[in-house]
Amino acid sequence: MEKIEIFLKHIIKEAGNITLGYFGTKLEITTKTSKSDVLTQADIATNDYIVSAIKKQFPDHGIISEEMDDYQTDAEYVWIIDPIDGTFNFSTSVPIYAVLIALAKNGELILAATYLPKFDELLFAKKESGTFLNGVQVFVTQENELNHSSATASGRIKPEYAGYAYFTHYLAKFNTLTLTLNSFSCLGYDHFLVATGRRDWTFHKGASLWDYAAGALLLQEAGAKVTNLKGEPWSISDREILAANPVLHSILLEHMKKSFEEYAHMKQ
């Protein structure tokens, strides 16, 4: 496992260095599902480096990546990769983007790393061993009141997620609450901020496995309670997340359940 840890820390920083060579240059941009869902040659080059390194060092391992078809996903060890999370930011010369890599063993996350190339910040976690920022252990905040807490919730507003989006409107109705809600268009950065204690909580719905996997373990090992929006322990089958310290998480989950009930009643 030590060999794999060293390997992960090395390749994620090397991948970040590849992105820096493209950042701020004239990029070849193509769209996927929408104008804000984009792909550049930097995504492909970074993915190619990571995948090639894994296949060379660990040929029996599987790979799930945003920029390629799934590879040997029935293997005992499977790498989960987002070569550039926040590509829209990257493509518009906004430095808030990240390289995300996680490793699962038999479906359970055991290693995770998020690297912010423009800030040279590496967040790393091993299951049951804590989360570390550039080698220094970090923790989520101990904020236990929702009022004046700070949150992150990046993502696109889509009709199919209207019930999820209603949660913020539900909270806004309370005249006793003042909240800070940031949207950075980079889910990995959202998780990074909460895991390092720079924000208090985060929630999201509708992204892909590679957007959630690294952050889920990083948050958990930093002391967060990490669940889906129903409050069930987060698993790699989930495509939603709610994370905060246990006290604040309980408060948030209660409000979230009530907001979903209220929204469902409104739609009847």
N, C-alpha and C positions, 0 to 999 in steps of 0.2 A: 504493500500500500504506500509506503514511503516513496518508492520509485514512481508510482502513479501521481502522487502529490507533486513531486518535483517536476514531472513531465507537464502536468496541468498548468502549474504556475509559469513554466517556461513558454509553452505554446500560446497561452492567452496574451502574454506580453508581446511576444513576437507578432501575433495576429494584430494586436493594437498598433504596433509599429507599422505594419502594412497599411492600415487605415490612414495613418498620419501622412503617408506619402501621397494619398489621394485627396486629403481634406483641403478644401479651399481651392481646388483646381477645377477646370472645366470637365465635368463628368458626363458620361453617356447615361442618360436617365430614361428608363422605361417604366411604364406603369403596370401594376398588377390588377387589383380590384377597383382602384379609384385613383384620382390624381394625387392623393396624399399617401397612397400605398405604392411606394416606388422601389426600384431596383437599380443599382449602379454596378459598374465594373469592379468597384471596390468590394462590394458584397461578395461577388464571385471569387475575386482573388483571395480574399480573406478566408472564405469558406474552403477554397481549394487547398490552401496551406494547412488549415486545421485538420481537414479530412485526410490529406496525404500523410501528415505526421502521425495521426492515430493509426491509420492502416499499416504504416511501416513499423511502428513500435508495438502495436497490439492488434495483429491481424485477425484474431478471433473475436474482437469486440464488435458490437453493433453501433450504428450511428443514426440519429434522427436530427436532421438539420433543416432549417427553413429553406435553404437554397439547393436541395437535392432530394432525390427519392430516398425513402427509408432503406437502410442497409443492415442486414443481419439482425433485425430487431428481436429475434428469438434467442439471441446470445445472452449469456449470464450477465455480462457487462455491456451497457448501452450508453453511449455519449449523446447528450442532448445539447444542440448548438444553435445559437443565433449569432452569426458572424458580425453583424452590425445591427444592434437593436436601437431603433430611432433613426432609421435611414432617411426619413424625410428631413429631420434636423440636420443630419450629416450632409445631405444633398443641397441644403440651403445655407451651408457654412455656419450652422449653429453647433457649438461644441458639446452639446448635451446628447451624447450617444454612448453606447457601451458594447463590449464584446461579452457574451454570456456563454458559459460552458458548465454543464453539470454532468455527473456520472451516476448512473443507477445500477444497482446490483439486484437482479431478480425483481425488478420493479420498484425498489426502494432507493431513494436518493442517498448517496453516501459521500459525495464530494461536490462542491459548487464553487464557482468563481465568477466575479463580475469585475471587468477592468474598464476604467474610464481613461482612454488614451490621452485626451487633451489635458487631463489633470494628473495623470500618472498615479492614479489611486487604484489599488488592487484589493478587493474584498474576497476573502477566502474562508471556506468553512468545510469541516469534516464532521460527519455525523457523531454526535455526543462528545464533541471536542471544542466547541465554541466557534465564534466568528472573529476574524482578524482583518484589520485594515492596515495594509503595509506592515504587517507583523505585530501590530498592537491590538489586543482584544477589545472589541466594542460590544455595546449592549443597546437595546431599545430603551426609550425613555420610560420613566416610572410615572408619567402623567396619569392620574386616576380620575380626572374630571373631563367630561366632554367639552364643557364651556372653555373657550380660549385654546382648545387643542388645535393641532395642525395636521393636515392630511394631504395625501397625494392620490390622484385618480386619473391617470393618463388614459386617453383613448378617444375614439371617434364616437360621435353621437349618431346612433343608428335607430331606426324605427323599431327593430326587433328587440332592442334593449331599453325601451321606454320605461318599463317597470323598474329596472335597475337605476336609470337616471332619475326617477322620481324620488329616490332616497334623499338626494340633496335638497330637493324642494320640500320634502317632509321635514327635514331638520330646520330649514329656513323658517318654517311656520312658528317655531318656538321663540317667543320674544325674550327668552332668558338666555339664548345661546348666541355666542359670537365664535365663529370658526374660521380658520384659514384653510383653503382648499387650493392646492396647486396642481396644474396639469402641464407636464413637461414633454409630452409626446414621446416618452421613452419609459416603458414599464420597468426595465431594469434599473433605471435611475431612481424611479419611485421607490423600489424595494431597497436600493442602496441607501437612500436618505433615511428610511425608517430603521433599517438594520444598524445604522451608525448613530442613531439617536438625534438626527437632525430634523426629523419630523416624527409625529407621534403615531400615526396610523395610515393604513392604505387599503384601498378596496378597488376591485376591477372585475369586469366580466367580458368574455367574448374573444379573448386572444388565443394564441396557440400554445402548445406545450412548451416550446422553446422560449416563449416569453415569460413563463411562470417558474420553470423548474429550478434554475439557479437561485432565484430570489426566494423561493419557498424554503429551501434549506438554510440559506444565509439568514433569513429572518428568524426561523425557528432556533437556530444555534445562537442567535443574539438575544434570545429570551422572549421572542414574540409567540403568541398563540396564533397559529396559522391554520385557517379553515377555509372551506368554501362558504358561500353566502348563506347557507342553511345552518352553518355552525358545525358541520362534520369535519373531522380532521382532513386536511388537504392531502390529496393523492394525485398521482400523475394522470389520472383519468379526468381530473377537474379542469375546467376552463374558466374559472373564476377564483377570486381570492379575497379574504379579509384577514388582516394581520395587525396586531397591536399587542401591548403587554396584556396579561390575562385579565386584569381589572377593567381596563378600558375596552378590551374586546367584548367582555360580557355586556357592558353598557351599549356598545355599538350594535351588537347582535340583536339585542332586545328592540332597539329602535328600527333596525333593518327589517326584522320580521313584521313589525307593526306597519312600516311603510309599504311593504309588499301586500299586506292584507288590505290596507287602505286603497292602494292602487287597483287591486283586483276588484274591490267593491265599486270603485268609480267606473270601471270598464263594463260593469254589468248593465 
